[in-house]
Amino acid sequence: MGNRTSMERAADAEDPNLNMEDCCVCKSPIDEEQGDIRGYFGIIPTCFCVWCMSSITDMVIQLNGFDDIDVLQERIDELKSEH
C-alpha cells in the first residue's frame, strides 16, 4: 500500500477509525451517498452529516468575516498580490 494519506484511506474505507455510523454533532445516521463525509478533524476521526457540515462551513465564513463583501474583497486582493 505504501504511505497513503488519511483521506485516501478514508475514501477507500480502509481506516478502521472511520467506521462511525452517526454524525459526530447531531447523531443522525451517516449516508455518504447523500453528501455526508468521513475524515479527520485534525487528528480526530470524525464524520459529519451534510447539514452539520454546512453549518460548520457557515460558521467559519461568519467568524472570518467572509460574509461581508468588503472583507472578502480585501482577502481576495491580498491573495492576488501574493502571486
Helices and strands as residue ranges (DSSP letters): H 6-11, G 16-18, G 32-34, E 37-41, E 44-48, H 50-63, H 69-82
